[in-house]
Amino acid sequence: MKRNEEIRMELKENRLYLYELARAAGISEPTVVRWLRTPLNDEHYNRLKQALDELKEGLKNGYSNVK
């Protein structure tokens, strides 16, 4: 599975939106969309994965999805 597909699948499984991921990663939603169009490089993947992990941890702890 490609990295961008992995990010999209985790978003869907956790019922998270691109704007939530963008906000958690400190970038704009259009930037996330643009990054996910092509295979992610290491820097972009790690930034999105870290933000996604933080969002998922917040869901487990009962916090809002959005920072």
Secondary structure, DSSP 8 states (H G I E B T S, - for coil): --HHHHHHHHHHHTT--HHHHHHHHTS-HHHHHHHHTS---HHHHHHHHHHHHHHHHHHHTT--S--
